[in-house]
Amino acid sequence: MKAVVNSTPLIALALTGHIDLLNVLFDEVLIPTSVYEEVVVKGENRPGVSEIQNANWLIVKIPQQKPTLPAELLGLDPGERDVILLGQEVGADWLLIDEKLARRVADVMGFQVKGTLGVFLIAYRTGLLSKSEVLKAVRTLAQSSVHLSQRLLEWFEAQLT
């Protein structure tokens, strides 16, 4: 299975020390060049960057398709747009996106969409991580710059039963 990953899930998984989940769960993990530049080049010296740089299984690729509309008209940033374009180009099975609008656009376009918490749920349900490991990772995220609403946290914990 192929997954194309946006910046927030990539950063969140790196921050929690679980970026390798992507390599275990998917046969191919791709990120658009714009996402790599946003996370690694512009995010230099931020937590999680070295983990992403050292993930030699990540495939960094420029989408060959040109967007028919500027991303701004849809309310997407260039990375979100490129995740969707690259997903179309490579026939991705999953797009990993946390931002609500980008998830809706990807869903309308027919993609299977998961976010960071969805990856943690899959890891828990497949036995890759224990309940305590998943809860610890989500608490780490909640205390970082990644925004998680109380409602989302409550939903997530309810899924772990």
C-alpha positions in Angstrom: 0.0 0.0 0.0 1.1 3.5 -0.8 0.7 6.6 1.4 1.4 10.2 0.7 2.0 12.2 3.9 1.5 15.9 4.7 3.7 17.9 7.1 1.6 17.7 10.3 1.4 13.9 10.5 5.1 13.6 9.6 6.1 16.1 12.3 3.8 14.6 14.9 5.0 11.0 14.3 8.6 12.2 14.4 8.0 14.2 17.6 6.6 11.2 19.4 9.4 8.8 18.2 7.0 6.9 16.0 7.8 7.9 12.4 8.8 4.3 11.7 5.2 3.3 12.0 4.8 4.6 8.5 7.4 2.3 7.2 5.8 -0.6 8.9 2.2 0.1 7.9 2.9 1.0 4.2 4.9 -0.4 1.4 5.7 3.0 0.0 5.7 6.3 1.9 5.9 9.4 -0.3 6.1 13.1 0.6 6.0 16.0 -1.9 9.1 18.0 -2.2 7.2 21.1 -0.9 6.3 19.2 2.3 10.0 18.1 2.8 11.2 21.7 2.3 8.5 23.0 4.7 9.4 20.4 7.4 13.2 19.9 7.0 14.5 23.0 5.4 12.3 25.7 6.9 11.9 23.7 10.1 15.6 23.3 10.6 16.6 22.7 14.2 13.0 21.9 15.3 12.2 18.6 17.1 11.7 15.7 14.8 13.6 17.0 11.8 16.6 14.7 12.2 14.2 11.7 12.4 12.7 12.7 9.1 16.0 13.4 7.5 17.3 9.9 8.6 14.2 8.0 7.4 15.8 6.7 4.2 12.6 4.9 3.3 10.7 8.1 2.7 10.4 8.9 -1.0 10.5 12.7 -1.7 8.9 13.5 -5.0 7.8 16.5 -7.0 4.3 16.0 -8.4 4.4 16.2 -12.2 0.7 17.3 -12.5 0.1 20.9 -12.5 -2.8 22.2 -10.4 -5.8 23.4 -12.4 -6.6 26.0 -9.6 -4.3 27.8 -7.3 -4.3 26.1 -3.9 -5.3 29.4 -2.3 -8.6 29.3 -4.1 -9.4 26.1 -2.3 -8.0 27.3 1.0 -5.1 24.8 0.8 -1.5 25.5 1.4 1.0 24.3 -1.3 2.0 21.2 0.7 -1.6 20.1 1.1 -2.2 20.7 -2.7 0.9 18.7 -3.6 -0.1 15.8 -1.3 -3.4 15.5 -3.2 -1.7 15.9 -6.6 1.0 13.3 -5.8 -1.6 11.0 -4.4 -3.5 11.2 -7.8 -0.2 10.7 -9.7 1.0 7.6 -7.8 -2.4 6.1 -7.1 -2.0 6.3 -3.4 -4.1 4.1 -1.2 -4.1 6.6 1.7 -3.4 10.3 2.1 -2.2 11.2 5.6 -3.5 14.7 6.4 -4.5 16.4 9.7 -6.0 19.7 8.5 -9.7 19.6 8.3 -10.2 21.4 5.0 -7.5 19.4 3.1 -9.1 16.2 4.5 -12.4 17.2 3.1 -11.0 18.1 -0.3 -9.1 14.8 -0.5 -12.2 12.9 0.7 -14.4 14.5 -2.0 -11.7 13.5 -4.6 -12.1 9.9 -3.5 -9.1 9.3 -1.4 -9.0 7.3 1.8 -7.8 9.8 4.4 -6.3 9.3 7.8 -4.6 11.7 10.2 -2.0 11.3 12.9 -4.5 9.9 15.4 -5.8 7.5 12.7 -2.2 6.1 12.3 -2.0 5.6 16.1 -5.3 3.8 16.1 -4.2 1.5 13.3 -0.9 0.9 15.2 -2.9 0.1 18.4 -5.4 -2.2 16.7 -2.7 -4.1 14.9 -0.7 -4.6 18.0 2.2 -2.4 17.0 1.7 -0.2 20.0 0.1 -0.8 23.3 -2.7 1.4 24.7 -0.2 3.0 27.1 2.3 3.7 24.3 -0.5 5.3 22.2 -1.8 7.4 25.1 1.7 8.6 25.9 2.3 9.6 22.3 -0.9 11.5 22.1 -0.2 13.3 25.4 3.2 14.3 24.0 1.4 15.8 21.0 -1.1 17.6 23.1 1.7 19.3 25.0 3.5 20.3 21.8 2.7 22.8 19.1 0.3 20.3 17.4 -3.2 21.4 18.3 -5.6 18.6 19.5 -9.1 19.7 20.7 -10.5 18.2 23.9 -13.3 16.7 21.9 -10.9 14.9 19.5 -8.8 13.6 22.5 -12.0 12.2 24.1 -13.1 10.6 20.8 -9.6 9.0 20.4 -9.6 7.6 23.9 -13.0 6.1 23.4 -11.7 4.3 20.3 -9.1 2.5 22.4 -11.6 0.2 24.1 
